[in-house]
Amino acid sequence: MMFSLNKIAKMEEKIRRVLGSGAKTERELKQKTNYTRVGIWLFDTALRNLTKAGEITQKNKSWSLVK
């Protein structure tokens, strides 16, 4: 379980870094974080965690950091 949590945390950080340069569509976000290396479940879990924590938001099909 700890191994999975570590990977989720790394993906969350990748998402934060990518969104630091501006809003991205989900497709762009997936491409820039290389989500295929870890799988869709892990990517979705990281995205959901950041959304629940209030760190990111989705508007008009684009994801962005909450300021």
Protein Blocks (a to p, Z undefined) as FASTA:
>chain_A
ZZmmmmmmmmmmmmmmmmmnoccdfklmmmmnommlnojklmmmmmmmmmmnopacceeh
iacddZZ
